[in-house]
Amino acid sequence: MTHVALADACPGVSRDKVLLVLRAMKTEGSVASTGKGRSAKWIKLVTGMG
């Protein structure tokens, strides 16, 4: 999912806030980005099994 698509799915949340949260989640290892800029895709990472 792109950050633009995610922001569009969350009305009332700015695109800057969406990026801020995605970057924080990337730092903690919850998501990863593929690519850069507006075309970057964000994917959820699987962490542990129970």
N, C-alpha and C positions, 0 to 999 in steps of 0.2 A: 504494500500500500504506500502511496506517496503521502508526504505531509500535507499536500494541498487537498487530496481526497479525504484525509482524516479530518482536516479543519472544516471541510465542507459538510462532513457528517456530524460535526459538533457545533451547531449554530451558537453564537454567543461566546465562543472561545476564539481568540485571535490566532492567526497563523504563527505569530512569534511565540505565543505561549505553547502551542503544539510543538514547535521546534525545541523549545526549552525543555519540555518534558521528555521528548524523544532523546535528546542529548543526554539528559540525566539517566534515562533508562539504558542508554548505550554504555555509559560509564559503569553502571552496576551490572552489566552483562545480560540484561533482559531482552534487548533487541540489538539488531545489527543493521547497518545501512549498506546498500550496494549501489555504488555510484555517488555522484556529487550533484549538488544544486537541486533545482526543482524536479529533475527527473529521477532523483535517488529513490530507491525503494527501501522500505523498512520492513524487516521480518522479525517475528518473535523467535527467540531462541529457547530451546527445550533445556531446562535445568533440572537434573535429577529425576528419579522416578520414585516418588513417594517417600 
